[in-house]
Amino acid sequence: MRALMCTRLGKSEDLSLETLPDPEPGPGQVLVRVRIAALNFFDTLIIAGRYQVKPSLPFSPGGEACGVVEALGPEVQGFAVGDRVVVHAKFGTCREHVVADAGQLTRVPEGVSDEQAAGLTITYGTSLHALRNRARIRSGEWLAVLGASGGVGLAAVELGALMGARVIACASSEDKLAVAKAHGAEIGLVYEPATLKDALREASGGGVDVVYDAVGDAFAEPALRALRWRGRYLVVGFAAGEIPRLPLNLMLLKELDVQGVHWGAFLDRDPAAHQENQRQLLAWVAEGRLTAKVHGVYPLDEYEAALGILTRREAVGKVLLRV
């Protein structure tokens, strides 16, 4: 099989396409022929050794994919050869065949394309976990999304609107805000740290209920200050670079909740809730209520171009590889 391999830590140009033996599933495992693999911003960090997940070399990047079951290992129940499935993993999907535990798979319903399914697990899974399981967002609440045109940010915009929230999209340009508004944002803000707090308060009529922050750095504290009484601040990531240090007195004065969102740990610690979220996402796509926007689909041998879009943060929607 062909596989995109990281044999030494570095950049996309340090990766290589290699031919490996076809794997075989063991007990409780399923062999999946990958059709579409998805890339995320964190893949650029994993191959550089700068992410919390640090697989042993060599490894394939890619944490999610859509494919077809080709073989079942002993003791596998609930799947059959020919089933179309989503594979959700921490890494390893940018290859023609993947062996995964049965618990890492979700069956894809009719009405959901391979492209939509492949890119649904991580970004939309992260955002649904953040909004549903952590913030427990309610219809009519104000939701501010920082980095609203990125992978998880755009997913949070779309899901927040679907769940009844009034979404304020925050991004670095009007073009990016136009995409966010097309996916459900009620208000768009081209944001700067110096003006973010007042802009969010003005847009929401006094303060937002939930902040979804995948950006961090200098944007974090002004967004926190824009929360109203008993608001919830979701710590999703630090795409802007620095990990911020938040003043605890702000949490005390307004009884704010700062909530970590670690989707990978959630998947391992509460697999039943994770599977419920996956089925909900796929059902919303099948019903036409969720777009699972795709930025572009690239052949496997154009992986450098695909990763470059993520490195430069140009992606609006999912970046996919056709395997």
Sequence and secondary structure as in RCSB ss.txt:
>XXXX:A:sequence
MRALMCTRLGKSEDLSLETLPDPEPGPGQVLVRVRIAALNFFDTLIIAGRYQVKPSLPFSPGGEACGVVEALGPE
VQGFAVGDRVVVHAKFGTCREHVVADAGQLTRVPEGVSDEQAAGLTITYGTSLHALRNRARIRSGEWLAVLGASG
GVGLAAVELGALMGARVIACASSEDKLAVAKAHGAEIGLVYEPATLKDALREASGGGVDVVYDAVGDAFAEPALR
ALRWRGRYLVVGFAAGEIPRLPLNLMLLKELDVQGVHWGAFLDRDPAAHQENQRQLLAWVAEGRLTAKVHGVYPL
DEYEAALGILTRREAVGKVLLRV
>XXXX:A:secstr
 EEEEBSSSS GGG EEEE       TTEEEEEEEEEEE HHHHHHTTT SS    SSB   SEEEEEEEEE TT
  S  TT EEEEE SS  SBSEEEEEGGGEEE  TT  HHHHHTTTHHHHHHHIIIIIIS   TT EEEEETTTS
HHHHHHHHHHHHTT EEEEEESSHHHHHHHHHTT SEEEE  HHHHHHHHHHHHTS EEEEEES  GGGHHHHHH
TEEEEEEEEE   TTSS     HHHHHHHT EEEE  HHHHHHH HHHHHHHHHHHHHHHHTTS    EEEEEEG
GGHHHHHHHHHTT  SSEEEEE 
